[in-house]
Amino acid sequence: MNKTKSSRLQATVLGAAALFFTATAAPAQPIPKVPSEVIERAAAHGTVLVLVGLKVPWQMESHLSDDEVRAQREAIAAIQKYLLIELQGKSYRVTRLYDRVPGIGLEVSADALAELARSPRVTNVLLDRPAPAEKDVASAEKVPSQLFQKAADNGSVLVLAGLRAPWQREDQLSEELIELQRKAILSAQSYILAELGGTQFRVLRLYRSIPGIALRVGVDALRVLQNSPAVTNVVPDRPAVAR
């Protein structure tokens, strides 16, 4: 992939990388910090899986020096720690700790959810999806071996990569939740494009309403997809039909 084009594309997409975790609603758009759907899910099931955005200064790591990257990650870890102190005595479980973006994944009950709504450290809360069971992950290849073979034989291969982001069908969501869900999808796409930097890849399609991305990749990029925590699965794609 042409490095200049790749850099431009990554700059465009990565510009939205923090929108989920650091979005703050403008006064003209009063989006609730904790959507009613999250509250209802906690009430119905006792607990709910959520992604929590945290209020901390943040920039894309590609814009920072090594020292600034280290300082930013330390600031993210500190605010995660402070939030967990606020949640002491409440019913919650940590599911994911992020180091590159200001957020945290939690399973929370209604009392912990109420604390998140009160916390000045929290910018927004979204539904999360359960991670696949370890036995399921172990029994399934994230990137099928035939894709590695095809990329080795042909130099590259067309793939669809599923991305780890909270998702529900848009016809079941309010306009505000659709907007937040699309931002979370764009954030996941941004993350994987940053990971692919320096490998052989080309973006074919960026999806808005489903957590996925279509790519042409070489063997080195397939290895990144295989090891990425942002990727759930990779399947072969078909060439676009000429019109």
N, C-alpha and C positions, 0 to 999 in steps of 0.2 A: 504494500500500500504506500502511495506517495506520502512522505513524512509531513509535507506542508498541509496537504488535504486532511491527513489524519489529525494533525494538531488543531486545525480549524474546527473540525467536527467535534473533537473532544472538548475544545474550549466552549463551543456552543452548548453541548449537552451537559457538560460539567457545571455550567453556570447555574443549573437548577439542582445541583446535588444536595444542597442543604435545605431545600424548600420544605421537605417533610419535617426534618428534625428541628429547624430553626424558624419556621414560618410564624409570623405574628400577624394577626388579623388587623387590617386597617380599620379605623373608626367607622368607615362607611360599610364595612363588611363584618358584622358582629357574629363570627363563627364561634360556637361554643367550644371551650377548651376540651370538654369531654362530651362527645355527641350522645344524644339520647339513646341511640342504638347500643352503644357500649354499656350504658347504665342498665338498659333493659336486659341485655345478655347476662350481666353479672347477677341481676335480680332473679332471672329465670334459672340459671345454672349454678349459682353459688360463687363461681369465679369466672373470669374472662381473661383471655390472652390479649395483651395490648403492647403497642409500640409507643414509647413516651419520648417526645421531643423535649430537650433540655435547653434552658436559656444560658448560653455561654458564647462569647465571641468566637467566630468560626470563619475560616477561609479554606478554599481548596488547597490541599497540601502541595500541589504542583506550583502554587504561587509563593511557597514559603521556603526558607532556608532549613537546613537540617535542625538547627537549634530552635527555630520557630515551630517546626513540626513537633519536636519533642515537647516544647512548652505547651502547645495546643493540646496534645494528647494528655499531658499531665492535668491540664485544666478540665478536660472532659472527664478524666478519671475522678478528679476531686468533686465535681458536681454530682456525678453518679453516687459517690460515697455520701455526700451531704443529703441527697434525696433518700437514700436507704436509711440514714439516721432518722429522717423525718417519718419514715414508714415503720419505725420500731414500735412494736405492740400491735401492729395491724397484720392482717392475714395476707401474705404475698410470697411470691417465689420469683427469683431472678431466672429468666430464660436465656437472655443474651446480653453481653456487655460489649458495646461498640467502642473502638478506640479512635476511629478516623472521623466519625460524625457524632455530634452531641445528642446521643439518645441511649435508651436502654429498653430491653424487652422484659416484660413482667407478666406473671399470672397473678391477678389481684382479685380480692373479694370486694364487696361493696364498701367496707370501711376504708380499705386502702385506696379505692377509687375516689372516695370523697376527699381523702388526704391529697391525692394528686390534683384534684380540682382546686383545692385551696392553695397549693404550693406555689410560691412566686418563682420557683426554679423551673416549673413546667410550662412549656409553650403550647403543646397540643398532645392529644392522645388518640390513637387509632386502633381499630381491631387488628390483631395479628392472627396468623394462621399457625396451627400446630406444626412443629417440625416432624419430619418422618421418623418413625421408630428406628432405632439403631439396627435392628435385625433386617428391616426393609432396606436401609441404606447399604448394609453389608451384602445383601443378596442381589442388589441391582447395580449395574454399572451406570455411573452418571453419564459417561461418554462411552457408547458401545465400541468394542474393539474394532469392529469393521470400519468405523469412521476413521480411526487412526490409520488403518491399512489403506483406505481409499485416499486419504490425504497424502500418505507416503508415496502411493503409486502415481497420483495425479498432480501433486504439488499443493493442492488445496481441496476443500470440500465445502458444500453448502450445508449449513446447519440452522436449526431453530433452537435457541437456548431459553429454557424456562428460568425465571428469576424469582428469588425469594423476596416477596413483597406482599403486604396484606391485600387481599382481593375478594370482592364479591361482585356478582353481576350488577351492572350499572342500573338496570331497571328496578333493583331493590334498594337503591340508595337515593338520598336527597342530593340536590345540586351541590351543596357544600361538601358532602362526603365524596361525591364523584370527583370534585376538584382536588381534594386531599389525596384520594386514591391515585389519581393520575400523577400527582406530584411524587408520591411514593414510588410509583413505577418508573418515572423518569430518574429518580434518585438511584434506584437499583441499576438501571441502564448506565447511568453515569459511572457508578462504582465499577461495573465490569469493564467498561471502556478504559477506565484508568488502569485497571489491572492488566489489560491487554497491550498497554503501551510498550513499544519495542518489539512486538511480535508481528507475524504476518497475518493481517486480518483486513477485512473491508466490511463496513456496515451496509446491509442491503435494505433492511426495514426496521424502523423504530415504532413499536406499537404504543398506542396511547391508552387503550382501555383494558389490555391484558398484560400481565407481567412476563414479557418475553422480548426477544430481539433476534432478528435474522442476520446471519453473518456468512461471509466466505472466509474460511480460516485455514492456516497451515498447521502442521503438526505441533509447532511450538505454542500456537494459540490454543489448540485443543488441550494441551497439558494445563494451561492456565484455567480453562473452563473446568477441567476435571477436578482441580484443587480449590477452586474458588468457593468461599462460603456463600457467595451471592447467587450461585447457580444451583437449581434443583435437578435439572435433567437436560440432556442434549439429544436431539433427534435429527435425522437427515431431512434436509429441505429439498424442494424441487425448483428447478429454474423457473423464473417468471415467464408467463406465456406472452409472446410477442403480440402486439396489437396492430 
